[in-house]
Amino acid sequence: MTDLASTPPTLGELTARVQRLETLARVSQQLHSTIEPREALRRLLAEAMQLLPAQSGTVCLVNPTTGFLEIEAAVGLAGDASQLRLRIGEGLTGWVARTGRPVRTGEVSRDRRYFALRTGVCSELAVPLLADGEVRGVINLDADHPDAFSADHESLMVDLAALAAPAIANTWLYESARQRANLLESLVKVGQIINSATSLDDALAAVVREAAALMRAQMCSLMLLDGSGEWLDLRAQHGAGKAYVDKPRLSVAESLLGIVVRRRKPLQLENVQISGRYQNVAVARREGLVSLLSVPLLFQTRAIGTLNVYTAEPHTFPDEEVRTLAAYAELSALALERARLYERVLAMEDELRQSERLSALGLLAAEIAHEIRNPLTVMKMLHHSLNPEFAAPDPRGMDFRLLGEKMDHLNRIVDRVLDFARTTEPKLVPVNLDVLIDDMGLLLRAKLRASGVVLVKQCAAHLPLVPGDSTQLEQAFLNLALNAIEAMPGGGRLVIRLRALPFQRAGMPEQPATHVIVRFRDNGVGMSNEQSRRVFTSLLSSTKAKGTGIGMAIVSRVVDAHQGVVRVKSQPGRGATFTILLPVHP
């Protein structure tokens, strides 16, 4: 007997097998020639439509976040049908996704599982896309006449699906990695933008604007805790309408966004328009807001507010988007705290300048009182030396006594002014001048940037401490720096150099430092010899074209009070160098 199992295939069978292999090879080449996931799906569907008698077809993939089947490629469907989402188990496509088995029906009207996407369909063939033993999607083909698909068609589609699933999975991984890289790149860019903002309002506006762009959101809002920590106030928004802007503040204890603050964890709602947890449903409907993702603004593990993005369509935010927005919010919190700190620095600078004005006013009053006292003393001496004798009825005697009393009154006023304006003795403690100059630089950042002046500090190693009053010394240094900035109206360079005296030279025995030299050098307009000679003299004899010379008089008095010496060296058009010599701490 002849063994049927060993019967060689016929020529027709071999030809069909060769054609099948050629088809699979061509499809494999098509799939591997692109790294775009949707393009790979479109090519797969196009090959299947050519090979089989189908009038329409779809490739549906399982969304790992929502669990729905979503159409990623379609041929022969109306535009609205391509937006349809199916649950696992819904329709023939959902049944294939749930069971992982192919299905072929010659008359869809007799199958209760069928879900129509277009009219006129009679036959359907659906096979699963498997990757690592898990259903990742389904390929569907529809025909307009009964029994359009054969068992061979089903076998060919199973082979195509087996060939395509790994390639599609790889391209999808690549796309996911690319999207993540794009998000990270965007995160770096927006981080640079929000950190470049100096005022708090500018930083807030940049945060919501860039977050909306980063997440492709309909609207983004930022809420901060008030001083009591019990309320969330809207501080910035991008894309919001009047209804959202005018809504009442939110209670941390009772609101949905308050949960984000209390738990310090992200929270999302798929549809705020129908959620009983959302406090402003009517506002959301009026503004067209649907899905919400809210993340906490964390600074040093402390929640200071929330960053909220809304979409105009139902959307489930995947873990990657949640992590991206959370990282962005953390970066934003740092930028906001930086802006707050910068505003406080500016406020401190204003307070320091106001204190300087008051100090200068007292100094000016003292000089005026001193100048008044000299002629007043002469007048009193002359008054007493005259000592005229007037008869009792003569009114000049009363005038003479009244004149003496008023001069005594003026003298007492001068004494009170001098007592009030007398320079406060410095409270000497060890002071690190290097740190003091750094603190002064922080106060001057805005002024330096606006004036186009570059501040360069050069400090020798192991600079000794000096006995001094840090507040008074900082005031003196600030005046020197401001004077240098004013001398460079077109911008320039201010170099502050600190070193000990005597200088330690290589090869020479080390000597203990006796003084610290602080030198301010600018490349501004400079001063004439006369201006240099009188720069630290009386306020009333200032040689400055603008201003009163108050700052330099304060510098001189502060340095004198610290047993130091201040000198200036300058030439017109070649800048100026102010040198301060202060004794070191024992």
Order of alpha helices (4+ residues) and beta strands (2+ residues): alpha-alpha-beta-beta-beta-alpha-beta-beta-beta-alpha-alpha-beta-beta-alpha-beta-alpha-beta-alpha-beta-beta-alpha-alpha-beta-alpha-alpha-beta-beta-alpha-beta-beta-alpha-alpha-beta-beta
